[in-house]
Every structure is written in C-alpha cells, then in structure tokens.
Amino acid sequence: MSKSYSGERVPGTISYKVFVTEGKQKRELLIDHRIDIKSRLTEIHLSQRDELAYRISFAILSDYTNNDQMSESICRDFKSNMERLFSEDHWLLHSNRIEALIQNENKREGKIEDFSFFSN
C-alpha cells in the first residue's frame, strides 16, 4: 500500500508536525531532534530551517525504507529535491515520488536495485 506524507507548520514557529497516511490510518511521524546534523554535514553552513529540512527528510526516508543507513546516504539529495516543498505551511508528498527519487539516485550511482517492495 502506498503512503502519503504530509506536514503542517506549527503556528508561530519554523517547526512542523509530519504525518504518515496509509490507507485510512494516519499517524504522526516523530522528528528526532537528537540527531546532530551539523556534525554529519560539516562542510556546509546550516540555518535552522536547513537543519529542520534535513531532519524531516531523514524521518521520511527512514519511515519509508526502514533502513537508516540508506536513508542517511540519500538524505542530502532528497532534501535538495524537497526543499521548496518543505518550506510551505502545508505540504503533501506521495510515496511514488520518494520511490522515483530513490531509483534516480541509484541510477546516478550506477546501482541497479529494486526498492518497490517498500511500498507494500
């Protein structure tokens, strides 16, 4: 079953509540603020908004793939592709778009892998 990820800005902040919907089930996706993004991405300067976009990207990828190592390896490219979307007050992202980005990343790296089993 496909998933949909949605976010809504918490009024008066730059924070978001992020939700996952599968079928008729909706649950909140927790954003882990304990992850030290700045130590993982030392070569670039991160604003609070950038750091939050990385956290949201990692949370979505981890939920979708159930693989933190893979999520971490593609998080930067995923964040770059989703940055404009994540800057909106309300946004919606379908799992087929995540799947396309993962497949595109694998083609670019010369890997041939099938991640379609994640969407079940």
Residue frames as a rotation matrix with the C-alpha (Angstrom) as fourth column:
MET 1
0.580 0.815 0.000 0.00
0.815 -0.580 0.000 0.00
0.000 0.000 -1.000 0.00
SER 2
-0.158 -0.639 0.753 1.31
0.559 -0.687 -0.465 3.44
0.814 0.347 0.465 -0.82
LYS 3
-0.024 0.039 -0.999 1.97
0.941 -0.335 -0.035 6.04
-0.336 -0.941 -0.028 1.83
SER 4
0.380 0.078 0.922 1.41
0.428 -0.898 -0.101 9.76
0.820 0.433 -0.374 1.87
TYR 5
-0.328 -0.540 -0.775 3.48
0.941 -0.253 -0.223 12.11
-0.076 -0.803 0.591 3.99
SER 6
0.398 0.491 0.775 2.07
0.494 -0.827 0.270 15.48
0.773 0.276 -0.571 4.97
GLY 7
-0.528 -0.599 -0.602 3.34
0.844 -0.297 -0.446 18.35
0.089 -0.744 0.662 7.02
GLU 8
0.545 0.642 0.539 1.85
0.499 -0.766 0.406 21.38
0.674 0.048 -0.737 8.61
ARG 9
-0.483 -0.770 0.417 3.75
0.168 -0.549 -0.819 24.24
0.860 -0.325 0.394 10.18
VAL 10
-0.034 0.367 -0.929 3.24
0.999 0.032 -0.024 24.75
0.021 -0.929 -0.368 13.90
PRO 11
0.657 0.378 0.652 1.87
0.484 -0.875 0.020 28.32
0.578 0.302 -0.758 14.08
GLY 12
0.921 -0.285 0.266 4.44
-0.380 -0.805 0.455 30.93
0.085 -0.520 -0.850 15.13
THR 13
0.297 -0.849 0.437 7.42
-0.268 0.365 0.891 28.59
-0.916 -0.383 -0.119 14.65
ILE 14
-0.109 -0.363 -0.925 9.54
-0.993 0.075 0.088 27.01
0.038 0.929 -0.369 11.92
SER 15
-0.809 -0.186 0.558 8.66
-0.332 0.928 -0.171 23.55
-0.486 -0.324 -0.812 13.26
TYR 16
-0.306 0.694 -0.652 6.34
-0.807 0.175 0.565 21.10
0.506 0.699 0.506 11.54
LYS 17
-0.035 0.358 0.933 4.08
-0.503 0.800 -0.326 18.27
-0.863 -0.481 0.152 12.51
VAL 18
-0.542 -0.205 -0.815 4.62
-0.823 0.323 0.467 15.48
0.167 0.924 -0.344 9.99
PHE 19
0.145 0.711 0.688 2.08
-0.642 0.597 -0.481 12.72
-0.752 -0.372 0.543 9.38
VAL 20
-0.925 -0.312 -0.218 2.06
-0.375 0.647 0.664 9.40
-0.066 0.696 -0.715 7.52
THR 21
0.113 0.986 0.120 -1.15
-0.806 0.161 -0.569 8.12
-0.581 -0.033 0.813 5.97
GLU 22
-0.952 -0.255 -0.168 -1.51
-0.306 0.798 0.519 4.51
0.002 0.546 -0.838 4.82
GLY 23
-0.525 0.845 -0.100 -4.98
0.672 0.483 0.561 3.73
0.523 0.228 -0.822 3.59
LYS 24
0.446 0.765 0.465 -7.30
0.187 -0.588 0.787 5.16
0.875 -0.264 -0.406 6.24
GLN 25
0.624 -0.302 -0.720 -4.69
0.778 0.155 0.609 5.08
-0.073 -0.941 0.331 9.02
LYS 26
0.466 -0.484 0.741 -2.94
0.017 -0.832 -0.554 8.34
0.884 0.271 -0.380 9.89
ARG 27
0.671 -0.335 -0.661 -0.13
0.737 0.203 0.645 8.63
-0.082 -0.920 0.383 12.43
GLU 28
0.905 -0.420 -0.068 2.32
-0.417 -0.907 0.059 11.31
-0.087 -0.025 -0.996 13.44
LEU 29
0.573 -0.812 -0.110 5.92
0.575 0.495 -0.651 10.84
0.583 0.310 0.751 12.31
LEU 30
0.856 -0.280 -0.435 8.32
0.279 -0.457 0.844 11.86
-0.436 -0.844 -0.313 15.04
ILE 31
0.663 -0.694 0.281 11.22
-0.046 -0.411 -0.910 14.10
0.747 0.590 -0.304 14.04
ASP 32
0.605 -0.509 -0.612 14.33
0.795 0.421 0.437 13.15
0.035 -0.751 0.659 16.03
HIS 33
0.866 -0.258 0.429 15.93
-0.197 -0.963 -0.183 16.36
0.460 0.074 -0.885 17.26
ARG 34
0.725 -0.638 0.261 18.72
-0.162 0.210 0.964 14.43
-0.670 -0.741 0.049 19.00
ILE 35
0.510 -0.552 0.659 20.47
0.847 0.456 -0.273 13.70
-0.150 0.698 0.700 15.70
ASP 36
0.208 -0.546 -0.812 23.43
0.095 -0.815 0.572 16.07
-0.974 -0.196 -0.117 15.34
ILE 37
0.843 0.225 0.489 23.02
0.490 0.055 -0.870 17.12
-0.222 0.973 -0.064 11.70
LYS 38
0.849 -0.518 -0.102 25.81
-0.528 -0.825 -0.204 19.71
0.021 0.227 -0.974 11.86
SER 39
0.054 -0.873 0.485 28.41
-0.619 0.352 0.702 17.08
-0.784 -0.338 -0.521 12.78
ARG 40
0.164 0.084 0.983 27.34
0.498 0.853 -0.156 14.91
-0.852 0.515 0.098 9.82
LEU 41
0.588 0.098 0.803 27.42
0.780 -0.330 -0.531 17.79
0.212 0.939 -0.271 7.32
THR 42
0.296 -0.555 -0.777 30.48
0.635 -0.494 0.594 19.73
-0.714 -0.669 0.206 8.43
GLU 43
-0.616 -0.661 0.428 31.33
0.741 -0.300 0.601 21.16
-0.269 0.687 0.675 5.01
ILE 44
-0.365 0.541 0.758 28.28
0.447 -0.612 0.652 23.39
0.817 0.576 -0.018 4.81
HIS 45
-0.984 0.139 0.110 26.69
-0.172 -0.590 -0.789 26.07
-0.045 -0.796 0.604 6.99
LEU 46
-0.496 0.857 -0.140 23.17
0.675 0.482 0.558 25.15
0.546 0.182 -0.818 8.09
SER 47
-0.613 0.469 0.636 20.46
-0.618 -0.786 -0.016 27.56
0.492 -0.403 0.772 9.12
GLN 48
-0.648 0.459 0.608 17.77
-0.426 0.444 -0.789 26.34
-0.632 -0.770 -0.092 11.50
ARG 49
0.403 0.847 -0.347 15.43
-0.757 0.095 -0.646 25.91
-0.514 0.524 0.679 8.54
ASP 50
0.073 -0.477 -0.876 18.01
-0.814 0.479 -0.328 23.79
0.576 0.737 -0.353 6.64
GLU 51
-0.871 -0.434 0.231 18.63
-0.478 0.639 -0.603 21.65
0.114 -0.635 -0.764 9.69
LEU 52
-0.234 0.881 0.412 14.89
-0.510 0.249 -0.823 21.07
-0.828 -0.403 0.391 10.09
ALA 53
0.495 0.394 -0.775 14.58
-0.868 0.185 -0.461 20.13
-0.038 0.901 0.433 6.40
TYR 54
-0.438 -0.706 -0.557 17.33
-0.640 0.680 -0.358 17.51
0.632 0.200 -0.749 6.88
ARG 55
-0.846 0.150 0.512 15.56
-0.386 0.492 -0.781 16.13
-0.369 -0.858 -0.358 9.96
ILE 56
0.213 0.976 -0.041 12.23
-0.661 0.113 -0.742 15.89
-0.719 0.185 0.669 8.12
SER 57
0.279 -0.186 -0.942 13.95
-0.888 0.323 -0.327 14.29
0.365 0.928 -0.076 5.10
PHE 58
-0.757 -0.639 -0.140 15.69
-0.519 0.717 -0.464 11.71
0.397 -0.278 -0.875 7.28
ALA 59
-0.577 0.607 0.546 12.48
-0.434 0.339 -0.835 10.90
-0.692 -0.719 0.068 9.18
ILE 60
0.463 0.777 -0.427 10.50
-0.775 0.121 -0.620 10.39
-0.430 0.618 0.658 5.97
LEU 61
0.078 -0.513 -0.855 13.22
-0.795 0.485 -0.363 8.29
0.601 0.708 -0.370 4.32
SER 62
-0.867 -0.413 0.278 13.70
-0.492 0.626 -0.605 6.18
0.076 -0.662 -0.746 7.47
ASP 63
-0.200 0.884 0.423 9.98
-0.506 0.277 -0.817 5.53
-0.839 -0.377 0.391 7.70
TYR 64
0.559 0.464 -0.687 9.66
-0.811 0.134 -0.569 4.72
-0.172 0.876 0.451 4.00
THR 65
0.155 -0.602 -0.783 12.72
-0.643 0.540 -0.542 2.47
0.750 0.588 -0.304 3.66
ASN 66
0.974 0.115 0.196 13.08
-0.228 0.491 0.841 1.12
0.000 -0.863 0.504 7.22
ASN 67
0.470 -0.882 0.040 16.81
0.869 0.454 -0.199 1.43
0.157 0.128 0.979 6.56
ASP 68
0.831 -0.123 -0.542 18.67
0.178 -0.865 0.470 4.21
-0.527 -0.487 -0.697 8.39
GLN 69
-0.206 -0.976 0.067 21.94
0.340 -0.007 0.940 3.62
-0.917 0.217 0.334 6.53
MET 70
-0.371 0.152 0.916 20.27
0.926 -0.005 0.376 4.01
0.062 0.988 -0.139 3.12
SER 71
0.697 0.717 0.005 18.26
0.710 -0.691 0.135 6.96
0.101 -0.091 -0.991 4.40
GLU 72
0.517 -0.585 -0.625 21.40
0.162 -0.650 0.742 8.72
-0.841 -0.485 -0.241 5.54
SER 73
-0.457 -0.790 0.409 23.19
0.541 0.117 0.833 8.08
-0.706 0.602 0.374 2.25
ILE 74
-0.462 0.329 0.824 20.46
0.810 -0.223 0.543 9.70
0.362 0.918 -0.163 0.11
CYS 75
0.214 0.619 -0.756 19.20
0.891 -0.441 -0.109 12.28
-0.401 -0.650 -0.645 2.61
ARG 76
-0.446 -0.461 -0.767 21.16
0.183 -0.886 0.426 15.21
-0.876 0.050 0.479 1.15
ASP 77
-0.993 0.086 0.075 19.85
0.065 -0.114 0.991 14.70
0.094 0.990 0.108 -2.40
PHE 78
-0.262 0.954 -0.147 16.35
0.901 0.296 0.318 14.04
0.347 -0.049 -0.937 -1.12
LYS 79
0.058 0.226 -0.973 16.41
0.702 -0.702 -0.121 17.25
-0.710 -0.676 -0.199 0.94
SER 80
-0.797 -0.415 -0.440 17.63
-0.007 -0.721 0.692 19.20
-0.605 0.554 0.572 -2.08
ASN 81
-0.844 0.516 0.148 14.72
0.293 0.213 0.932 17.89
0.449 0.830 -0.331 -4.15
MET 82
0.012 0.919 -0.395 12.15
0.889 0.171 0.426 18.50
0.459 -0.356 -0.814 -1.41
GLU 83
-0.736 -0.452 -0.503 13.45
0.662 -0.633 -0.400 21.80
-0.137 -0.628 0.766 -0.01
ARG 84
-0.873 0.443 0.203 10.89
-0.313 -0.828 0.465 24.01
0.374 0.343 0.862 -1.72
LEU 85
-0.031 0.892 -0.450 8.04
0.117 0.450 0.885 21.69
0.993 -0.025 -0.118 -0.75
PHE 86
-0.049 -0.051 -0.997 9.15
0.939 0.339 -0.064 21.64
0.342 -0.939 0.031 2.90
SER 87
-0.943 -0.322 -0.087 9.15
0.333 -0.889 -0.315 25.45
0.024 -0.326 0.945 3.02
GLU 88
-0.405 0.877 0.259 5.37
-0.146 -0.342 0.928 25.58
0.903 0.338 0.267 2.54
ASP 89
-0.435 0.337 0.835 2.97
-0.898 -0.233 -0.374 25.90
0.068 -0.912 0.404 5.50
HIS 90
0.354 0.540 0.763 1.17
-0.436 0.817 -0.377 22.70
-0.827 -0.200 0.525 4.41
TRP 91
-0.273 -0.458 -0.846 2.56
-0.961 0.160 0.224 20.08
0.033 0.875 -0.484 2.07
LEU 92
0.647 0.488 0.585 1.82
-0.433 0.868 -0.245 16.57
-0.628 -0.094 0.773 0.80
LEU 93
-0.287 -0.805 -0.519 4.27
-0.956 0.208 0.205 14.01
-0.057 0.555 -0.830 -0.57
HIS 94
0.807 0.590 0.004 3.27
-0.584 0.800 -0.136 10.64
-0.084 0.107 0.991 -2.06
SER 95
0.344 -0.692 0.634 5.48
-0.199 0.606 0.770 7.58
-0.918 -0.391 0.070 -1.75
ASN 96
0.694 -0.105 0.712 5.69
0.672 0.449 -0.588 7.14
-0.258 0.887 0.383 -5.53
ARG 97
0.847 -0.434 0.307 7.69
-0.230 -0.820 -0.524 10.39
0.479 0.373 -0.795 -5.66
ILE 98
0.439 -0.698 0.566 10.05
-0.753 0.057 0.655 9.08
-0.490 -0.714 -0.500 -2.98
GLU 99
0.491 -0.189 0.850 10.42
0.303 0.952 0.037 5.83
-0.817 0.240 0.525 -4.94
ALA 100
0.875 -0.141 0.464 11.27
0.432 -0.208 -0.878 7.76
0.221 0.968 -0.121 -8.12
LEU 101
0.691 -0.649 0.320 13.93
-0.674 -0.738 -0.042 9.81
0.263 -0.187 -0.947 -6.29
ILE 102
0.343 -0.553 0.760 15.50
-0.462 0.605 0.648 6.66
-0.818 -0.574 -0.048 -4.81
GLN 103
0.604 -0.078 0.793 15.58
0.584 0.720 -0.374 4.96
-0.542 0.689 0.481 -8.20
ASN 104
0.907 -0.277 0.318 17.04
0.054 -0.671 -0.739 8.07
0.418 0.688 -0.594 -9.82
GLU 105
0.532 -0.733 0.424 19.75
-0.827 -0.344 0.443 8.22
-0.179 -0.587 -0.790 -7.15
ASN 106
0.349 -0.381 0.856 20.63
-0.035 0.908 0.418 4.56
-0.936 -0.176 0.304 -7.71
LYS 107
0.798 -0.047 0.601 20.87
0.597 0.203 -0.776 5.04
-0.085 0.978 0.190 -11.48
ARG 108
0.835 -0.490 0.253 23.15
-0.394 -0.851 -0.348 8.04
0.385 0.191 -0.903 -10.96
GLU 109
0.254 -0.748 0.614 25.42
-0.854 0.125 0.506 5.97
-0.455 -0.652 -0.607 -8.72
GLY 110
-0.343 -0.390 -0.855 25.38
-0.835 0.544 0.087 3.06
0.431 0.743 -0.512 -11.16
LYS 111
-0.854 0.130 0.503 23.43
-0.238 0.763 -0.601 0.76
-0.462 -0.633 -0.621 -8.85
ILE 112
-0.422 0.802 -0.421 20.55
-0.518 0.168 0.839 -1.32
0.744 0.573 0.345 -10.06
GLU 113
-0.980 0.176 -0.092 18.27
0.170 0.507 -0.845 -2.10
-0.102 -0.844 -0.527 -7.17
ASP 114
-0.335 0.936 0.104 14.55
0.149 -0.056 0.987 -2.62
0.930 0.346 -0.121 -6.86
PHE 115
-1.000 -0.012 -0.001 13.01
0.004 -0.231 -0.973 -0.87
0.011 -0.973 0.231 -3.87
SER 116
-0.441 0.897 -0.008 9.42
-0.494 -0.235 0.837 -1.39
0.749 0.373 0.547 -4.94
PHE 117
-0.165 0.370 -0.914 8.88
0.595 0.776 0.207 -3.77
0.786 -0.510 -0.348 -2.03
PHE 118
-0.940 -0.180 -0.291 8.96
0.341 -0.550 -0.762 -0.73
-0.022 -0.816 0.578 0.31
SER 119
-0.741 0.669 0.063 5.62
-0.627 -0.723 0.290 0.42
0.240 0.176 0.955 -0.98
ASN 120
-0.376 0.625 -0.684 3.75
0.227 0.778 0.586 -2.67
0.899 0.065 -0.434 0.20
